[in-house]
Amino acid sequence: MAKSTRQGNNRLKFIIVDDNKHRASQIMDVIASEVNFSSCDIFENTTSARAAMRRTNYDFLILDVVLPKLDDTPSSKNGLDLLRMITTNPKLSKPRKIIGITAHIDDISDFRDEFQKCCFSIIEASNSNRLWKKLIIDAVKYDLSSSVSKLKSEKDIICVSVHGIRTNGDWQQSLDKLIDGHIGNVDSHIFKYGYFNAILFFLPFCRRYVIDKFVRDLLDLVNQHPEKEIYLFAHSFGTYIAVEGIEKTIENMVEIKLNKLVLSGSVLKSSYNFQRILTNTKVTIINDCGDNDNVLLFSEALVPNTGMAGRVGFYGLNNDRFVNRYFKGGHSHYFENEKFMEKYWLPIFSDSTDLKIVDERDKDKISFVFKSLIGNAASLLGNVSWVLLVLSIYFYLF
């Protein structure tokens, strides 16, 4: 009997072969909490697992090395036979990494050397070893970070980050540290413009001043490193600055090798048209949203020419170059700890996986409708406020 769960569009696939249903479920849960993946299949015996590996190319096999063949008595010989078959049978796709687990290491003493030749590691998953789940995740993450590092060591990359207003952008240093620790070989550029007062964002001249500064810095990077790909991360009002800056750079007929554009807590309108950016670059756009981002309600209602795409997403279809991802959290939940960036942003540097579609929004119909009504009310208030402001200026002048 097989159990499967899917987590989106990512091509990363796991297979767990374990006749201990509770332990297999625990493994799947810890993988889901720590790693992006598209599917995780669970099988209780080697016969079912072998059939699955004829159909599917798995990235990771987590194998209980003491298994039944079908309905017989569990034996380490069955686990070893499966490993030998994976190695020698061309009809079975070999996972790129195999992690062996067992309740007791002594159970595989007769075949331990052979198991270790095939397995990345063998972990004692028992009550006496409370760290076994962490060891599995560490083994997976080590392989993933090594794969990303190997992939990107062959490319020249610039990572640019842009913070929001009323913040010093501490998350930029945290992201820089994560990239340096897990990937390396990435030229990091942190764009700072100071503690920009929210009131000044109402004034087009002040807003334009920051955008022009960003464009100058971006043009300098492109001119100095024309061969390097750019991965750009922006938050809050920084998304407005980054996107407007990219638009202006394209207007100046400058070729920019923009590979990824990651927006979080975006103040852009949901109707924003990215067509020129998508047409003139090979960029993939990831828009990360917080379903309780109340800051954006005020932005939509009070700040001219802004919206709450970081709460409700951009209009249009998700595809291989554009995706909205929805998470539980507020305006800065992406940075409450480094776990979010490690789980959802570091894999963006790997071209070996597709974008993972995430939707953690409250599926309760009443709650969802209520939040939608609040958003619509904020949008309406924003339109009314802007009209009243224009009329006030008009009557004052004339």
C-alpha positions in Angstrom: 0.0 0.0 0.0 1.3 3.4 -0.9 0.8 6.8 0.5 1.6 10.0 -1.4 1.6 13.7 -0.8 2.2 16.5 -3.2 3.6 20.0 -2.5 3.4 21.8 -5.8 5.4 22.1 -9.0 8.9 21.4 -7.8 10.5 18.4 -9.5 12.2 17.1 -6.3 10.7 13.7 -5.5 11.1 11.5 -2.4 10.3 7.9 -1.9 10.1 6.4 1.6 10.2 2.6 1.9 9.4 1.5 5.5 7.0 -1.0 6.9 6.7 1.0 10.1 3.8 3.3 9.1 4.2 5.6 12.1 7.9 6.2 11.4 7.3 6.7 7.7 4.6 9.3 8.4 7.0 11.1 10.8 9.7 11.2 8.1 7.3 12.6 5.6 6.1 15.3 8.0 9.7 16.4 8.8 10.6 16.5 5.1 7.5 18.6 4.4 8.4 21.1 7.2 12.0 21.5 6.1 12.3 20.9 2.3 10.6 21.9 -0.9 9.4 18.9 -2.9 6.7 17.9 -5.4 5.9 14.4 -4.2 6.7 12.0 -1.4 5.6 8.4 -1.9 5.5 5.8 0.9 5.7 2.1 0.4 5.7 -0.7 2.9 7.7 -3.4 1.0 10.4 -3.8 -1.6 8.1 -5.2 -4.3 5.8 -2.1 -4.3 8.8 0.2 -4.1 10.5 -1.5 -7.1 7.4 -1.1 -9.2 7.2 2.6 -8.3 10.9 3.2 -9.3 10.1 1.7 -12.7 7.6 4.5 -13.2 9.2 7.4 -11.4 12.6 9.1 -11.2 13.1 9.8 -7.5 15.7 12.2 -6.2 15.9 10.8 -2.6 15.2 7.2 -1.4 14.8 6.9 2.4 15.1 3.1 2.9 14.4 1.0 6.0 17.1 -1.5 5.4 15.1 -4.3 7.2 12.0 -4.9 5.1 9.5 -7.5 3.9 9.6 -8.4 0.3 5.8 -8.4 0.1 4.0 -9.9 3.0 6.8 -12.0 4.4 9.0 -11.5 7.4 11.2 -8.4 7.4 14.8 -9.0 6.6 17.9 -7.0 5.9 18.4 -9.3 2.9 15.3 -7.8 1.2 16.6 -4.3 1.6 20.0 -5.3 0.2 18.4 -7.0 -2.7 16.5 -3.8 -3.5 19.7 -1.8 -3.4 21.4 -4.3 -5.7 18.5 -4.2 -8.1 18.6 -0.3 -8.2 22.3 -0.5 -9.0 22.2 -3.1 -11.7 18.7 -3.0 -13.3 18.5 -0.4 -16.0 14.7 -0.4 -15.8 14.9 1.1 -12.3 15.9 4.7 -12.0 18.6 5.2 -9.4 17.8 8.0 -6.9 20.6 10.5 -6.7 20.9 9.9 -3.0 19.9 6.9 -0.8 19.6 7.3 3.0 19.3 4.1 5.0 17.5 3.8 8.3 17.1 0.9 10.7 15.7 0.5 14.2 18.8 -1.3 15.3 22.2 -1.1 13.6 23.0 -4.6 14.8 20.2 -5.9 12.5 22.3 -5.2 9.4 25.7 -6.3 10.8 26.1 -9.1 8.2 25.6 -6.8 5.3 26.7 -3.4 6.7 29.6 -2.9 4.3 27.4 -3.5 1.2 24.7 -1.2 2.5 27.2 1.6 3.1 28.5 1.3 -0.5 25.0 2.3 -1.7 23.7 4.5 1.0 24.8 8.1 1.7 24.4 7.3 5.3 22.8 4.7 7.6 20.9 6.2 10.5 19.7 4.4 13.6 16.0 5.5 13.7 15.1 4.3 17.1 13.7 5.6 20.4 17.3 5.5 21.8 18.4 8.0 19.2 16.3 11.1 19.5 18.2 12.9 16.8 17.4 10.5 13.9 14.9 12.8 12.2 17.4 15.7 12.3 20.1 13.5 10.9 17.8 12.6 7.9 17.1 16.2 7.2 20.8 17.2 7.6 21.7 14.5 5.1 19.1 15.8 2.6 20.0 19.5 3.1 23.7 18.7 2.7 23.1 17.1 -0.6 20.8 19.9 -1.8 23.2 22.6 -0.7 26.1 20.8 -2.4 24.0 20.4 -5.6 23.2 24.1 -5.6 26.8 25.1 -4.9 28.1 22.8 -7.6 25.5 24.2 -10.1 26.2 27.8 -9.3 29.9 27.5 -9.1 29.7 27.2 -12.9 27.9 30.5 -13.2 28.5 34.1 -12.4 25.8 35.5 -10.3 25.0 38.8 -8.7 22.4 38.9 -5.9 20.8 42.3 -5.4 18.5 43.0 -2.4 16.3 46.1 -1.8 14.6 46.8 1.6 11.4 48.6 2.4 10.8 52.0 4.0 11.0 52.5 7.8 13.5 49.7 8.1 17.3 49.3 7.8 16.9 46.0 6.0 18.5 43.7 8.5 17.1 40.8 6.5 19.5 41.7 3.7 22.5 40.8 5.8 20.8 37.6 6.9 20.1 36.6 3.3 23.7 37.4 2.3 25.0 35.2 5.2 22.7 32.3 4.1 23.8 32.5 0.5 27.5 32.7 1.5 27.1 29.7 3.8 25.1 27.4 1.6 26.0 28.5 -2.0 29.0 30.7 -2.1 30.4 32.2 -5.4 27.7 34.8 -5.5 28.5 38.5 -5.7 26.1 40.2 -3.2 25.0 43.8 -3.5 22.8 45.2 -0.8 21.0 48.4 -1.9 20.4 50.8 0.9 18.6 54.2 0.8 18.2 54.9 4.5 15.2 55.0 6.8 12.9 56.4 4.1 9.9 58.1 5.8 6.5 56.7 4.7 5.2 60.3 4.3 7.8 61.0 1.7 6.5 58.1 -0.4 3.4 60.2 -1.1 5.6 62.7 -2.9 6.5 61.6 -6.5 9.8 63.6 -6.5 11.1 61.9 -3.4 10.0 58.5 -4.7 11.6 59.2 -8.0 14.9 60.2 -6.4 15.3 56.8 -4.8 14.3 54.9 -8.0 16.8 57.0 -10.0 19.6 56.1 -7.4 18.7 52.4 -7.7 18.8 52.6 -11.5 22.3 54.2 -11.5 23.6 51.5 -9.2 22.0 48.8 -11.3 23.4 50.2 -14.5 26.9 50.3 -12.9 26.5 46.6 -12.0 25.4 45.7 -15.5 28.2 47.7 -17.1 30.9 46.3 -14.8 29.6 42.7 -15.0 27.7 42.2 -18.3 28.2 38.5 -18.2 26.7 37.9 -14.8 23.1 36.9 -14.1 21.1 39.0 -11.6 18.9 37.5 -8.8 16.9 40.4 -7.3 15.1 40.2 -3.9 12.9 43.0 -2.7 10.5 43.6 0.1 7.6 46.0 0.7 8.2 49.5 -0.9 11.5 48.1 -2.1 9.4 46.0 -4.6 8.1 49.3 -6.1 11.6 50.7 -6.3 13.1 47.5 -7.8 10.4 47.0 -10.5 10.2 50.6 -11.5 14.0 50.6 -11.7 14.1 47.6 -13.9 11.4 49.2 -16.2 13.5 52.3 -16.5 16.7 50.3 -17.2 14.9 48.6 -20.0 13.6 52.0 -21.3 17.3 53.1 -21.5 17.8 50.2 -24.0 20.2 48.4 -21.6 20.3 44.6 -21.8 20.0 43.2 -18.3 20.5 39.5 -17.6 17.8 39.3 -15.0 17.3 35.7 -14.0 15.0 35.8 -10.9 12.9 38.5 -9.4 11.6 37.7 -5.9 9.0 40.1 -4.4 7.8 39.8 -0.8 5.1 42.0 0.9 4.8 43.9 -2.4 3.1 47.3 -2.5 2.5 47.0 -6.2 -1.0 46.9 -7.6 -2.4 43.4 -8.3 -3.1 44.6 -11.9 0.6 45.5 -12.5 1.6 44.6 -16.1 5.0 42.8 -16.2 4.9 42.2 -19.9 7.7 44.5 -20.8 10.0 42.9 -18.2 9.1 39.4 -19.2 9.5 40.2 -22.9 12.9 41.9 -22.6 14.5 39.6 -20.1 14.5 35.9 -19.3 13.4 36.5 -15.7 11.3 34.3 -13.6 9.1 36.3 -11.1 8.2 34.9 -7.7 5.7 36.9 -5.7 5.5 35.8 -2.0 2.4 36.9 -0.1 1.3 37.1 3.5 -2.4 36.4 4.0 -2.4 38.6 7.2 -0.4 41.5 5.7 -2.4 44.3 7.3 0.3 46.9 6.4 -0.7 46.6 2.8 -4.3 47.4 3.7 -3.1 50.8 4.8 -0.9 51.2 1.8 -3.8 50.4 -0.6 -6.0 52.8 1.2 -3.7 55.7 1.8 -0.7 55.7 -0.6 -1.2 56.8 -4.2 -0.3 54.4 -7.0 0.3 51.4 -4.7 -1.6 48.2 -4.0 -1.4 45.0 -2.0 -0.1 42.4 -4.4 1.9 41.1 -1.4 -1.3 40.1 0.2 -3.6 39.0 -2.6 -1.1 38.3 -5.4 -0.9 39.6 -9.0 -3.7 38.8 -11.5 -3.0 36.3 -14.2 -2.0 32.7 -14.5 0.9 31.0 -12.6 3.3 29.4 -15.1 7.0 28.5 -15.5 8.0 32.2 -15.4 5.5 33.7 -12.9 4.1 32.4 -9.7 2.2 33.8 -6.7 2.9 32.0 -3.4 0.7 32.5 -0.4 1.9 32.0 3.2 0.4 32.5 6.6 1.9 35.6 8.2 2.1 39.4 8.2 4.2 42.0 6.4 7.6 40.8 7.6 7.0 37.1 8.4 9.6 36.2 5.8 12.3 37.5 8.2 11.1 36.5 11.6 13.8 33.8 11.4 16.1 32.6 8.7 14.1 29.4 8.2 11.8 30.9 5.6 14.6 32.3 3.5 16.5 29.0 3.8 13.5 26.9 2.8 11.9 29.0 0.1 14.6 31.4 -1.2 17.8 29.4 -1.4 16.3 26.8 -3.7 15.6 29.6 -6.2 19.3 29.6 -7.0 19.1 26.1 -8.3 17.9 25.7 -11.9 17.4 22.0 -11.4 13.9 22.5 -9.8 10.7 24.2 -10.9 8.9 26.8 -8.8 6.9 25.4 -6.0 3.3 26.7 -5.8 2.4 27.3 -2.2 -1.0 28.3 -0.8 -1.3 28.3 3.0 -4.3 30.7 3.1 -7.1 29.8 5.4 -9.5 27.7 3.4 -12.4 28.4 5.7 -14.9 30.0 3.3 -16.2 32.6 5.8 -12.7 33.7 6.8 -11.6 33.9 3.2 -14.6 36.0 2.1 -14.1 38.3 5.1 -10.5 39.0 4.3 -11.4 39.6 0.6 -14.1 42.1 1.7 -11.5 43.9 3.8 -9.2 44.1 0.9 -11.9 45.4 -1.4 -12.8 48.0 1.1 -9.2 49.2 1.4 -9.0 49.4 -2.4 -12.2 51.4 -2.6 -11.0 53.7 0.2 -7.8 54.2 -1.7 -9.6 55.3 -4.8 -11.9 57.6 -2.9 -9.0 59.2 -1.0 -7.1 59.8 -4.2 -10.1 61.5 -5.8 -10.7 63.6 -2.8 -7.1 64.7 -2.7 -7.1 65.7 -6.3 -10.4 67.6 -5.9 -9.1 69.4 -2.8 -6.0 70.5 -4.7 -8.2 71.6 -7.7 -10.6 73.7 -5.6 -7.7 75.2 -3.6 -6.0 76.4 -6.7 -9.0 77.4 -8.7 
